[in-house]
Structure formats: C-alpha cells, structure tokens
Amino acid sequence: MNPRERVMLALDHKEPDRIAIDLGGSICSSIHKKSYVELIKYLGMEVDEIKMADYVQQLPYLDEGLLDHFEVDFRMVQLPAATVPDLEIFEDGDYWAFIDRWGSKLHMPKEGGLYFDWVEFPIKEASMAALDRYHWPRSDPPGHIDQLQRQAKNLYENTDYALVGSGVIGGGIFEQPARTMGLENFLVALLTDPKFADRFMEQVTEIYIESCNTYLDQIGKYLQVFTYWDDVNSQDGWLISPDIYRKMIKPKQRRLADAIKKKTDAKLYYHGCGAAFDLIPDLIEIGFDIINPVQVSAAGMETQVLKKTYGEDIVFWGGGVDTQKILPFGTPADVAEEVKQRIDDLAPQGGFVFAAVHNIQADVPPENIVAAFETALEYGKY
C-alpha cells in the first residue's frame, strides 16, 4: 500500500495497513529548526542547506532522507518562506525583523530568540475609517502560484505521497484581525464595537475566498488535504465567548469552507489549538473533515472520550504525543508509552493521522523524537 492510498483510507475512517504518519506535512505539524538540527546530527545525517518553510515558527523544510527514515506519508506543497512576495528579513537593533504581507511588524531576538512575535500593527484604532484607509493584501501573484502549481504537479505525478496545501494568505478569520491590530485590541473590539469587528472579519473572509479560488484553480486537483487555521480556544476553554464565535465567526468560516469545497475534492483540515472539545460539533457542521492538533494536555481533550464522541464524524490528526510535557521532558520510554496509549485511543476504525501535538518545539531531545516515530511505525500496524 502506498502512502497516498494509506492516507485516503485513514481519512475515510477506514483501517489501512498501518496508521498514517505526518511530520512536516504542514506548518502545524513540523519541527523547530533547533530541534531539527539536533535530530539530523543524532541520526548521522547531513543537510547542506536549511531553507525555512515558516519564519514565524522557525520551521525548516525537512530533508527527504529524514522523511523517508520515519516513513512519512505526506508532503507539503509550499515554497520557501524567502520566496513569499515582499517579505524580507532585516536587522532592527537587537532583533531580526520583517513586515508581513498584512503590514504588521514581527521581531525575534538575535541572541537566544526562538520565534518571531507580532510587535507593531498597521490598524491602530477600532474605526471604520481605519479599515477604509488600510491597504488590504490580495492573492499571491501569478508567478508565485505558477511555481506552486509546478511543485504540486511534480509531487502528484512523480511520487505517491499525500499532498497538503493551503491558499489562505494569513491567519484565520478570527486570528488575522488580531494579528493586524493586536490580540487585546481586537478582543475588546469584538465586545465594544461588533460592527467594526464584523466588517474586519468580513473583509478577511472575502480576501481568503479570492486567494483560495486563485490557488485551487491551479493546484486543487493535486491536493488530498487543504489546511485552514483559526485558534478560538485556549488551554482551559474558549478564548472568546462561544456565542460570539457562533454569531460572528462560524458563518464566515462556513462560507470559506463552502468556497473551498467547490474547487477541490481535498479533505478540509482545521487547525485549532487548545481545549476544542465543544468546538468540534461546530466544525463538523461547517464541513471540516479533520481537526488538528488534538492538544491532549488541554482541558477536556481526553483522547478516549474524543474518539467515542466524535470519531465517526471527524478525523483526529495529531494527539500522537504530548509536546508540552512528555516529549520535551520525559524519557524515551515515557514517550513510547504515551504514543501507544494515543494509538490505542484514536486509531481504531481509522480516522487518525499520527503526529505530535502541533510542532515539535526547540530543545526536545532527539532520542525522544526518534522514540515517538519509531514506536508509531511499529505499534501502529492494523
């Protein structure tokens, strides 16, 4: 059974020969550059050049030798971060910095920095006038889409991996306004000026429908999975009121999901961190096929209960090993035990893709990463 066949069975809630394995299939299931370098050394591999797939989270493109070593079933359709239009890293005192395509400034300390954080925002006030003045981004230029199309076509025709991609050009419909005016400011606006917040998210939705249509017109036929991300939950519960989510955000997510599904047969993947148990019925109703990262250490995210409650209706992609406690601080034996438990809980009847909970963070011992994926390969046979 080849990887694409294995993945499609798993996503259709059927049992393939073994569980599907993901590492680096998206920017939500990869590995921090620092841990990646140590893992490559630990395995005795060599990489000539490290290209970054995502600057913010410091995620590199993963070497094919590493992906083959762990028998990873997915490949990401994405060009290096350096090719993103108008994105340039520059020095800013003690920081590295860049301006994202939405006009926000991010920086990372030169010494000891692990990630880029949003620090300056182009929208300074919650007013309709500020939205009128704002220079809204548009879809990727044709040359960038053409490069992605050639990459996707080559991977589809010359490999048998399952392909993952996205035409979303920022954060989610809720996340992106928070990145463009600051999270606290946008949370306040949701309560004190809902007309402003609604118009902001409406404009983001329209931009994403346009960018996804442009992307999928050329690339949709090659994809097996299309990713979307929007964090509306925290470690302990909702980040915002569920009423606000269902009134102001969910209808826009549904419109975007409907537009995507008109353009591709790919399964629709929702990345939402935190305590998402009560969000899952909404995702199923919208039409999402997959939830990631299945943050098992968050409140109410017990994997046995998740599978029993929602396992017939949504695929669990992630949850394979806890990245907050077990993977960074446990022993290889602890990691192996955790992986076996999560497979026992989530893998029966398919509907499961093994991956760590979100990206593997910096300073994770390489022997723990090896233990996780080797255990998944050995124990995850049906």
NUROMAR-449110 format. One record per residue (C-alpha): x negated, y negated, z; residue number from 0. Coordinates in nm, 2 decimals. Example, Ala and Ser with C-alpha at 12.3 -4.5 7.8 and 13.67 -1.06 7.14 Angstrom:
REM residues 2
u;v;w;num
-1.23;0.45;0.78;0
-1.37;0.11;0.71;1
END
This chain:
REM residues 382
u;v;w;num
0.00;0.00;0.00;0
-0.15;-0.33;-0.10;1
-0.13;-0.65;0.12;2
0.15;-0.82;-0.07;3
0.37;-0.51;-0.06;4
0.29;-0.47;0.31;5
0.38;-0.83;0.39;6
0.71;-0.83;0.19;7
0.83;-0.52;0.37;8
0.75;-0.67;0.71;9
0.92;-1.00;0.61;10
1.23;-0.80;0.50;11
1.24;-0.63;0.85;12
1.11;-0.30;0.73;13
0.82;-0.10;0.86;14
0.52;-0.08;0.62;15
0.21;0.14;0.67;16
0.08;-0.10;0.94;17
0.15;-0.44;1.08;18
0.06;-0.73;0.85;19
-0.24;-0.92;0.97;20
-0.29;-1.30;0.95;21
-0.59;-1.52;1.01;22
-0.62;-1.84;0.82;23
-0.31;-1.79;0.61;24
-0.21;-2.14;0.71;25
-0.33;-2.43;0.92;26
-0.12;-2.29;1.20;27
-0.29;-1.95;1.23;28
-0.66;-2.02;1.18;29
-0.97;-2.07;1.39;30
-1.15;-2.38;1.52;31
-1.48;-2.45;1.34;32
-1.69;-2.40;1.66;33
-1.55;-2.05;1.73;34
-1.57;-1.96;1.36;35
-1.94;-2.03;1.35;36
-2.00;-1.82;1.66;37
-1.78;-1.54;1.52;38
-1.98;-1.53;1.20;39
-2.30;-1.51;1.39;40
-2.17;-1.24;1.62;41
-2.07;-1.03;1.32;42
-2.41;-1.07;1.15;43
-2.26;-1.26;0.85;44
-2.39;-1.56;0.68;45
-2.20;-1.86;0.53;46
-2.38;-2.10;0.30;47
-2.15;-2.39;0.34;48
-1.85;-2.47;0.56;49
-1.57;-2.65;0.40;50
-1.29;-2.79;0.61;51
-0.93;-2.70;0.54;52
-0.79;-2.94;0.80;53
-0.98;-3.22;0.96;54
-0.74;-3.30;1.24;55
-0.76;-2.95;1.40;56
-1.11;-2.89;1.27;57
-1.02;-2.58;1.08;58
-1.26;-2.44;0.82;59
-1.20;-2.24;0.51;60
-1.26;-1.88;0.62;61
-1.52;-1.67;0.44;62
-1.38;-1.39;0.23;63
-1.62;-1.15;0.40;64
-1.46;-1.23;0.73;65
-1.11;-1.20;0.60;66
-1.20;-0.86;0.44;67
-1.36;-0.74;0.76;68
-1.03;-0.79;0.95;69
-0.82;-0.67;0.66;70
-0.62;-1.00;0.65;71
-0.32;-0.97;0.42;72
-0.27;-1.34;0.34;73
-0.45;-1.62;0.16;74
-0.37;-1.99;0.19;75
-0.30;-2.20;-0.12;76
-0.47;-2.52;-0.02;77
-0.76;-2.73;-0.14;78
-1.04;-2.85;0.08;79
-0.95;-3.15;0.31;80
-1.21;-3.36;0.13;81
-1.00;-3.34;-0.19;82
-0.69;-3.50;-0.03;83
-0.63;-3.82;-0.22;84
-0.77;-4.14;-0.05;85
-0.90;-3.95;0.26;86
-1.25;-4.05;0.37;87
-1.43;-3.99;0.70;88
-1.62;-4.29;0.83;89
-1.82;-4.39;1.14;90
-1.64;-4.61;1.39;91
-1.88;-4.67;1.68;92
-1.90;-4.36;1.89;93
-1.63;-4.19;1.68;94
-1.58;-4.03;1.35;95
-1.25;-4.17;1.20;96
-1.02;-4.16;0.90;97
-0.70;-4.32;0.78;98
-0.43;-4.06;0.70;99
-0.21;-4.09;0.39;100
0.07;-4.25;0.62;101
-0.17;-4.53;0.72;102
-0.24;-4.41;1.08;103
-0.60;-4.41;1.21;104
-0.74;-4.10;1.38;105
-1.07;-4.05;1.55;106
-1.29;-3.79;1.71;107
-1.59;-3.85;1.95;108
-1.92;-3.79;1.78;109
-2.05;-3.62;2.09;110
-1.85;-3.33;2.21;111
-1.54;-3.41;2.01;112
-1.32;-3.11;1.91;113
-1.03;-3.27;1.73;114
-0.91;-3.59;1.57;115
-0.64;-3.78;1.76;116
-0.40;-4.05;1.64;117
-0.50;-4.38;1.79;118
-0.36;-4.66;1.57;119
-0.03;-4.68;1.39;120
0.10;-4.89;1.10;121
0.45;-4.93;1.23;122
0.43;-5.15;1.54;123
0.79;-5.20;1.62;124
1.12;-5.02;1.60;125
1.29;-5.25;1.35;126
1.45;-5.22;1.01;127
1.22;-5.50;0.89;128
0.91;-5.28;0.98;129
1.05;-5.00;0.77;130
1.12;-5.24;0.48;131
0.76;-5.37;0.50;132
0.60;-5.02;0.53;133
0.42;-4.87;0.23;134
0.57;-4.52;0.21;135
0.35;-4.24;0.07;136
0.46;-4.04;-0.23;137
0.39;-3.69;-0.37;138
0.04;-3.56;-0.44;139
-0.09;-3.70;-0.78;140
-0.06;-3.47;-1.08;141
-0.43;-3.38;-1.08;142
-0.42;-3.25;-0.72;143
-0.11;-3.04;-0.79;144
-0.27;-2.90;-1.11;145
-0.57;-2.78;-0.90;146
-0.34;-2.62;-0.66;147
-0.15;-2.45;-0.94;148
-0.46;-2.31;-1.09;149
-0.57;-2.18;-0.74;150
-0.23;-2.02;-0.68;151
-0.21;-1.86;-1.02;152
-0.55;-1.71;-0.99;153
-0.48;-1.57;-0.65;154
-0.15;-1.43;-0.76;155
-0.27;-1.27;-1.08;156
-0.61;-1.15;-0.97;157
-0.56;-1.04;-0.61;158
-0.28;-0.86;-0.43;159
-0.27;-1.08;-0.12;160
0.04;-1.25;0.00;161
0.02;-1.63;-0.07;162
0.12;-1.90;0.17;163
0.15;-2.27;0.08;164
0.34;-2.59;0.15;165
0.44;-2.91;-0.03;166
0.51;-3.10;0.30;167
0.26;-3.40;0.30;168
0.26;-3.48;0.67;169
0.41;-3.37;1.00;170
0.77;-3.26;1.03;171
1.08;-3.48;1.00;172
1.05;-3.55;1.37;173
0.67;-3.53;1.40;174
0.58;-3.76;1.12;175
0.76;-4.08;1.26;176
0.59;-4.00;1.59;177
0.25;-3.99;1.41;178
0.33;-4.32;1.23;179
0.44;-4.53;1.53;180
0.32;-4.33;1.83;181
0.50;-4.05;2.01;182
0.61;-4.25;2.31;183
0.74;-4.54;2.09;184
0.94;-4.30;1.87;185
1.09;-4.12;2.17;186
1.20;-4.45;2.31;187
1.35;-4.55;1.97;188
1.55;-4.22;1.95;189
1.73;-4.34;2.26;190
1.74;-4.72;2.23;191
1.77;-4.77;1.86;192
1.90;-4.45;1.70;193
1.99;-4.63;1.37;194
1.63;-4.72;1.33;195
1.51;-4.37;1.42;196
1.77;-4.21;1.19;197
1.67;-4.42;0.89;198
1.30;-4.35;0.96;199
1.36;-3.97;0.96;200
1.59;-4.00;0.66;201
1.32;-4.17;0.46;202
1.07;-3.90;0.56;203
1.32;-3.63;0.45;204
1.36;-3.79;0.11;205
0.98;-3.81;0.07;206
0.94;-3.44;0.16;207
1.22;-3.32;-0.07;208
1.04;-3.51;-0.35;209
0.70;-3.38;-0.26;210
0.82;-3.02;-0.22;211
1.00;-3.03;-0.55;212
0.69;-3.15;-0.73;213
0.48;-2.89;-0.56;214
0.72;-2.60;-0.61;215
0.79;-2.68;-0.98;216
0.43;-2.56;-1.04;217
0.35;-2.34;-0.75;218
0.68;-2.19;-0.61;219
0.68;-1.88;-0.83;220
0.34;-1.77;-0.69;221
0.42;-1.80;-0.32;222
0.55;-1.54;-0.08;223
0.57;-1.78;0.21;224
0.64;-2.16;0.23;225
0.54;-2.33;0.56;226
0.71;-2.62;0.75;227
0.62;-2.75;1.09;228
0.80;-2.96;1.35;229
0.74;-2.95;1.72;230
1.05;-3.03;1.92;231
0.97;-2.82;2.22;232
0.71;-2.84;2.50;233
0.55;-2.58;2.72;234
0.85;-2.58;2.95;235
1.15;-2.67;2.73;236
1.29;-2.92;2.49;237
1.06;-3.22;2.41;238
1.38;-3.41;2.32;239
1.75;-3.36;2.40;240
1.90;-3.07;2.21;241
2.19;-3.29;2.14;242
1.96;-3.54;1.96;243
1.80;-3.26;1.78;244
2.13;-3.11;1.65;245
2.28;-3.45;1.56;246
1.98;-3.63;1.41;247
1.71;-3.39;1.31;248
1.87;-3.05;1.23;249
2.09;-3.18;0.94;250
1.78;-3.32;0.78;251
1.58;-3.00;0.83;252
1.87;-2.82;0.67;253
1.87;-3.04;0.36;254
1.50;-2.99;0.32;255
1.53;-2.62;0.36;256
1.81;-2.60;0.11;257
1.60;-2.80;-0.14;258
1.30;-2.57;-0.09;259
1.51;-2.25;-0.14;260
1.65;-2.38;-0.47;261
1.29;-2.39;-0.60;262
1.13;-2.07;-0.47;263
1.21;-1.72;-0.35;264
0.94;-1.75;-0.09;265
1.03;-1.69;0.27;266
1.07;-2.01;0.47;267
0.84;-2.03;0.77;268
0.90;-2.27;1.07;269
0.60;-2.36;1.29;270
0.72;-2.49;1.63;271
0.52;-2.46;1.94;272
0.64;-2.43;2.30;273
0.95;-2.29;2.46;274
1.15;-2.24;2.15;275
1.39;-1.97;2.26;276
1.70;-2.19;2.25;277
1.59;-2.35;1.92;278
1.58;-2.01;1.73;279
1.96;-1.99;1.67;280
1.94;-2.33;1.50;281
1.65;-2.22;1.28;282
1.84;-1.91;1.17;283
2.15;-2.12;1.09;284
1.94;-2.36;0.89;285
1.79;-2.08;0.68;286
1.44;-2.03;0.82;287
1.32;-1.67;0.78;288
1.01;-1.69;1.01;289
0.92;-1.85;1.34;290
0.56;-1.92;1.44;291
0.35;-1.93;1.66;292
0.57;-1.74;1.92;293
0.40;-1.91;2.22;294
0.42;-1.63;2.46;295
0.29;-1.83;2.76;296
0.57;-2.09;2.73;297
0.89;-2.08;2.94;298
1.14;-1.82;2.82;299
0.92;-1.67;2.55;300
0.91;-1.31;2.67;301
0.85;-1.10;2.36;302
1.07;-0.81;2.46;303
1.37;-1.05;2.50;304
1.29;-1.24;2.18;305
1.29;-0.92;1.98;306
1.60;-0.78;2.13;307
1.79;-1.11;2.09;308
1.68;-1.24;1.75;309
1.47;-0.96;1.59;310
1.73;-0.87;1.33;311
1.76;-1.23;1.21;312
1.41;-1.38;1.21;313
1.05;-1.27;1.17;314
0.81;-1.33;1.45;315
0.47;-1.45;1.30;316
0.23;-1.48;1.59;317
0.26;-1.39;1.95;318
-0.01;-1.13;1.90;319
-0.24;-1.25;2.17;320
-0.21;-1.55;2.41;321
-0.45;-1.82;2.32;322
-0.41;-2.03;2.64;323
-0.53;-1.77;2.89;324
-0.60;-1.42;2.77;325
-0.80;-1.48;2.45;326
-1.04;-1.76;2.59;327
-1.07;-1.63;2.95;328
-1.00;-1.26;2.95;329
-1.23;-0.97;2.88;330
-1.22;-0.77;2.55;331
-1.03;-0.50;2.75;332
-0.78;-0.76;2.86;333
-0.73;-0.88;2.51;334
-0.68;-0.53;2.38;335
-0.42;-0.46;2.64;336
-0.24;-0.78;2.56;337
-0.24;-0.70;2.18;338
-0.10;-0.35;2.24;339
0.18;-0.49;2.46;340
0.28;-0.76;2.20;341
0.28;-0.50;1.92;342
0.50;-0.27;2.13;343
0.74;-0.55;2.18;344
0.75;-0.72;1.84;345
0.65;-0.46;1.57;346
0.94;-0.20;1.58;347
1.16;-0.22;1.27;348
0.93;-0.46;1.10;349
0.99;-0.84;1.12;350
0.64;-0.91;1.27;351
0.32;-1.05;1.15;352
0.02;-1.02;1.38;353
-0.16;-1.35;1.45;354
-0.29;-1.53;1.76;355
-0.06;-1.78;1.92;356
-0.14;-2.08;1.70;357
-0.50;-2.15;1.60;358
-0.79;-1.98;1.79;359
-0.94;-2.27;1.98;360
-1.30;-2.37;2.04;361
-1.52;-2.17;2.28;362
-1.33;-1.84;2.25;363
-1.58;-1.56;2.30;364
-1.63;-1.39;1.96;365
-1.61;-1.04;2.12;366
-1.26;-1.13;2.23;367
-1.16;-1.23;1.87;368
-1.30;-0.90;1.74;369
-1.12;-0.70;2.01;370
-0.79;-0.87;1.91;371
-0.81;-0.79;1.54;372
-0.97;-0.45;1.57;373
-0.70;-0.35;1.82;374
-0.42;-0.48;1.59;375
-0.56;-0.28;1.30;376
-0.59;0.04;1.49;377
-0.29;0.02;1.72;378
-0.06;-0.14;1.46;379
-0.01;0.16;1.24;380
0.35;0.27;1.19;381
END
